[in-house]
């Protein structure tokens, strides 16, 4: 993670380009998403789309929702088959350029969050090694040699490297006993290395924001941060069918007051962003590719801001709980999601760089531009605003059902 001086971004440039939004291999993968199509029905409406080099194709005549596409036995093949006869809405360049609200032509389609009826879920403290390292750093107060000694003492105690500790395993139990003995145990370490993952509801169905949109933090929060994450697309049976990028916006001051305030820290207007597109699993992209993924974050102050720049990354190879294990704790005989779910997998990224004053750490300011990227999934970019100032969320499940019924898609 680093900070440097950066010039403010022009208001018309912060969302970047369609090329930047795409994966490094462009249109090679099976890319699907959602757009608001002004020509759909009397008042327009959301449509699942297939995104290719030849354009963006409306799949709604075959799949009224992305959730329905994910339920197909072969979602990638089904998307291509439906796209072969689907109407073309325009190029991805045209639709991406029309997505930021300030520059939008309401007669041209624009991108939405790429999911619809799926429940929005997130996992926390899934990179236990980074959590344990922060505990060590706090204990030794920045003394590198003391940190090395403590790390060595833990290694001697548990008999394995910290990066190899699997939650719920015998080494994890030994590590817990050691940390308790040192007076270092916490509820966060319990979900980090204990048998049960922290999985919570990030937001109501349909409340996620897409790329080139605002994300929100409460006006009263004084300490908050982005959380760049990979998000899995899971069908109702628990099958993982694809992935996208997510920003699990977090209010650190609220959660820090009490873990019981997690809903207030996590679920606010515009506090969840997903996108730009879903990459479905096919011959060239699978769960192993997700396990190898590197997610990066770049943050720049907006126009007229303080010139702040921040970057960091999260290596999926260091996740403590395998994605399959997390999905198993989310969905199974103990809990069902009939329309599927999106599961954000957590992050190693924890911004600790001082922004304004020494020892005050990082917090968002209005206008910050957050870009979350990976080679495989492209870039999700959002601009920070107070939740109370973001566009209110008004198109919920009832609105979607009425809209689809009016278009004779149900």
N, C-alpha and C positions, 0 to 999 in steps of 0.2 A: 504494500500500500504506500502511496506517495502523494504529496501535494506540491503543486507548482502554481505559479501565477498563470492565469489564462484570460484571454480577452473575452468579453461578454459576447454571447451568441445573439445574432440578429433574430428578431421575432419570427421572421419568415424562414429561418434556416434551422431552428433547433430540432425539428423532427427528422432531419436528414433526408436521404433519398431512398427510393425503392431498392436500388442496388445494395445499399447498406443494410436494408431490412432483411434481405434474403440470406439464406445459408451461403457458405463459401462456395459450394458447388452449384449455386444458382437454382435452377429449376429441375435438377437431376432427381430430387426426391419426390415423394407424393405429398404435396402441400395442399392443405385444405384450411378454410377459415370461414368467416362470416362477413357479410357486408350488409349495410342498409341500402336497399335498392329502391329508389324513389318511384320507379315505374311498376313496382309490385303492388297490385291492388289499387284501391282508390286513393290511399294515403301513403303508399310505400310500405316497406316492411323488411324484416331481416331474412336473408337467404344464406344457406350453406353454399360455399363455392369451392371449386377446384382451381388452383393457381398453376398455370404452366407458362412456358415461353410463348405460347400462342395466344394467351389471354387468360381472363378470369371468367369462369363458366358457372352459371347458376344451377345448382343441383336440386333446388327445392321441389321440382316436379317429381323427383325420385325419392329424395330424403328431405322431409320438411324441416328437420333439425339435425344438427351435428351429432346430438345424442343418438338419434336413429341410425345415422351412418356408422357410428362406433359400435352399435349392436350387431352389425352385419358380420357374418362369419369371416369375410375377407374384406375389411374396410378399404384398404388401398386399391385392390382390384375393383371393388364396387364403385369407388370414386372415379376411377378412370373410365369405367364402362358407362356410368351416368354422364360423365363429362363429354363423352364422344358425341352425344346428341343434344347436349344442353345449350341454351342460348348464351352467347358471349356478351358480357357486360362491359367489356373494355379491356385495356391492357392493365397489368399490375402497376406500371408506372403511373398511369392516369388515375387509378383509384387510390393509390398510396398518396399521390400529390394532393388529393382532395380530402384527405382524412383529418388533418388538423383543423379544428373548428373555425379558427380565425380566417382561414383561406378557403373555406368550403363553398362550392357551388351546390346548392341543395337539389339541383336537377341531375347531379352525377353521383353514382354510388360511392360510398366510403367504407373503410374497414371498421369492424366492431371487434370486441373480444371474440376469440375463435371458438368459444364454447357457449352452450345455452342451458339446457335442462340439467346438466351435471351439477351435483353438489360441490361447493367450493371448500376444499379441505386443505390443511397444511400440517406438516410435521415439524417439530422443533427439537433443537439440541441433538441433531443427528450426526454432527461432526464432533464426537466426544474428545478427540485429541486436541482440538483447538480450545475447547472449554477447559480441559485439564491444564493445558499450557497457560491459560489465563489465570487459573488458580495458583499455579506455581509462580507466575510473574508477580501476582499480588502479594504472595507470601514473602518473597525475597526482596520485594521493592526495587526491582530493576537490576539487582546484582547478578551479572551473567554467571560468575563462578558459583555463586550460591545456588542458582537455578540448576546448573549442571550437577551439583552435588545432590540436590533434592531429586532430580530426575534419576540419577544413579541409584539413590536409596529406594525409590519406587521400583525400579527395574529389579533390584536385588530382592525386594519383597515379593513381587508378583511373578518374577521369572519370565517376563516377556516384554517386548517393546510396546510403548504406549499406543503406537499406531496399529498394533495387532490385537488390541483389546476389543473383544466382541461383547456387546451388551448382554448381560445375563449369564456369561460364561464364568468358569471358575476363576480365571485371572481377574475378571471384572469384580467378582465378589471379594477377592483378596485386595484389589485396589480400593474398593469401598471401605473395607476394614481398616486399611492403612490411613485413608483420608479422614475417617471418623476419629481414629486415634490421634491424628494431628490437629483435630479441631477444624477441618476444612470441608466438612460435608455440607451439601446444600440440596434443596429440592430440584435444582437444575441438573446436578450431577446424578440424581436418582433416575431421571428420565434419560440422561445421557448414557449411563452404563448399566442401569437396572434392566429388568426383563421387559418392562412395559414402555413403549414409545409414547411420546407426547404427540397426540393427533387431535387437532381442534378444527372447528368450523371457522373458516376465514371470512366468509360472507354469505349472504343469501344467494340462492340460485338466480342467475341473470344479472347480478350486481357488479361483475367484474368490468373494468375498463380495458380497452384495447390499446394498441400502440398509437403514438402521436396524439394522445389524450392527456388530460390532467390527472394526476394522482393527488390524494388529499391526506393532510395531517390536521388534527384538531388545532384550532387557533390557540387554545390554552396550553398546548404541549410545548415544553421548553427543551426537550431532549428526545430526538427521534431519528430514525435512519431508514435507508432502503435495505431490503434483503433480497439480493439476486439469487434466484433459485431455478432449478429445473422442475417442471410440473408434468406429471404423468397423466395421460388420458386413460381412464379405467372404465370398462363396461360393467354392466350390472352383474356379471358372473365373476368379476375380479380379474378378468383378462386385461393386460396392459396392451393398448393398441397404438400408442404414439406418445409424443411429447411436445411440449412447448416451453416457453420461458415465462417466468413470473417474478413479480415484485411484491413480496409480503411486507408491505409498509408497516413499520412498527413504532409505537410510542414507548420509548424505553423508560421515561419517567413514570408513566402510568403503570406499566407492568412492574417496575421496580418498587412501587409502593406496596403492591400485593399481587401475588399470582392469581388471586381471585378476580382481579381486574383485567385478566387477559382478554375477555371479550371487548372491553372498552379500548384496550391498547391495540387490538387487531382489526376490529370490525367497525369501520366508519365509512361515511360517504366517500367513494373513490379511493378506498384504501387498498384495493386489490387490482393489480394490472396483470394481464395475460396476453401473450402473443409474440410476434405479430401473427404467426400462423401455426397450425399443428402440422408436424411432420409425422405421418403415419408410418408404422413399421411395414417394411417391404424388403426386397432382396438386398437393398443397399443401406438399410438403417434398421437397427434392432436394439434390444435392451442392453446388449454388450456395448454398443456405441454410446448409450446413455451413461453406462458405468465408467467409460473412459473420458467423459466430457469435461472440458474446462470452461467454466463460466466466468466472464469478466464483467467488471463494473467500471464505468467512467461517469463522473459527476462534475458538471460545470455550473458555476453561478450563472443565472440568467442575465439579460441585458440590464445594465445599471447596478449589477450586484457587486460583490466584494472581490471578484477575480479569482475566487477559490476553485481549485481543481483537486479531485480525489480519484484514485483508481485502486483496484484490488481484484482478486480473483478467488475462485472456489474450485477446488479439484474434486470431482466426483469420486475419484479413486480412493479418497480418504474418508468417505462416508462410513460411519460405524455400523449402520444398519442397511443391509442390502435393500434395494427398492422392492423386491418381491416380498421380503419380510414386512416392510412398512405397509404394503398393500394388503397383506394377510392380516395385519392388525387393524386395518381400516375396515375391511369388508369380508364377510364370511357368515357362518351360522349365527354369530353373535350380533351382526348388523348388516342390513341390506340397503342398497341404493338402486332402486328400480330404473332410474334414468342414468346410472353411471355416476362417476365422480372425477374431479380433477384433484390430484394430490401433489402439492408443492413439497419438495423433498428436504428443505432446510438448506442452510448455508454455513460456510466457514467464515464468511466475511463479517467482521465486527469493527466498524470504523472507530478508532481511538485517537485519531489525529486531532489536535486542538484547532478549532476554526477561528475563534474570536479571542479568547483569553487562555493563558496557561492553565492546564489541569481542568479545563471545562469540557474537553472532548469535542466531538462533532455533533452538529444538529442541522437539520434542513433549514433553508430559508426560502421564502416564496420566490418562484422563478427558477429554482434549481432544475437543471436538465439531467435526468438519470438515463443512462444507456446501458442496458444489460445485454450481453452478447455471448454467442458461442458459434464456432465454425459450423456446427451441424444444424442449428436452429435459427440463425440470423440474429437480428437485433430488435429488442423491445425498447422503445424510447418514450419517456413521459416527462412532463413538466410539473413541478410541485406547486401546489396551491393549498390554501386552507380548505379543509373539508367543507366548511360552511359556505365557501365561495365557489366550490366546484358545481358543475351542472347537477341539479338534483336527479337522483335515480327514480324514474317514474315508469319505466317499461318493464313490468314484472311478468310473472307466469300468467296471470289473468289476461294481461294485454297481449301476450304472445298467442294465447289460445284464440282470442277474439280475432286477432290479425290473421292467423293461419286459417281459421274457419272462413273468414271473409274472402280469402284467396282460394278457397276450396281445396286446401292442401291437407285437411284432416278428414 
